[in-house]
Amino acid sequence: MEKNCKYILWDLDGTLTDPMIGITTCVQYALRHLGIEVKDLQELCPFIGPPLLDSFQEFYRLSEAQAQEAILKYRERFATVGWLENEVYPGMPELLDRLCQAGKTMMMATSKPEVFARKILDHFQLAAYFSFVGGATLDGVRSTKEEVIDYVLKTNEVVSLSEVIMVGDRKFDILGAKHAGVSSVGCVYGYGSREELETAGADYVVDSIGELQNLLLP
């Protein structure tokens, strides 16, 4: 079915691009503002994927007010340099091009704020591959992957859910797809483990962009 899917929803961080340096350095910057020093950026990789509010509260036991303050500091750095500390996974532009040539309709569904997602796609010259970019809002009204996927599907009036697949690297992508009633593929080359993706219920799990291409293209 996936080779015949019409709509492909894409996560951004850890799926299209590797944002490790930008995200973890901005989290480090925000935590330092609150008096928390984390020297090893690898410790902050769990922040890649889920909404920031949830992560700050879960991983560092911050109150909601403290977490909101941390998000403001995070975005202060991310808006200037953090969004540029990022790189496209090798082979991804070629895959996106082949999918477009095959007539697939591709839409972004990221819990990253939409304004930043658009900047990143433009910067890496990937925007032309997407018919729609859906992301979180800065005010938090739309923040979870479930909310973003629902927003993308409803805005684009996609009703044939059997023709949709969500591509992502974390359990949030898989659970969001399940909530929406669409298929999903988990990408182990990103920041979620095979165990995480399989436990979440991914319909498919791939280790590489090559495997992803074999799954999605005729």
Protein Blocks (a to p, Z undefined) as FASTA:
>chain_A
ZZmpfbdcddfehplpccklmmmmmmmmmmmmnopacfblmlmmmmgopafklmmmmmno
pafklmmmmmmmmmmmmmmmmmmmccddehklmmmmmmmmnopacddddfbdfklmmmmm
mmnopmmmpgbdcdddfklmambfklmmmmmmmmnopablmlgccddfbfklmmmmmmno
pacdddfklmbcfklmmmnopabdcfbfklmmmmmpZZ
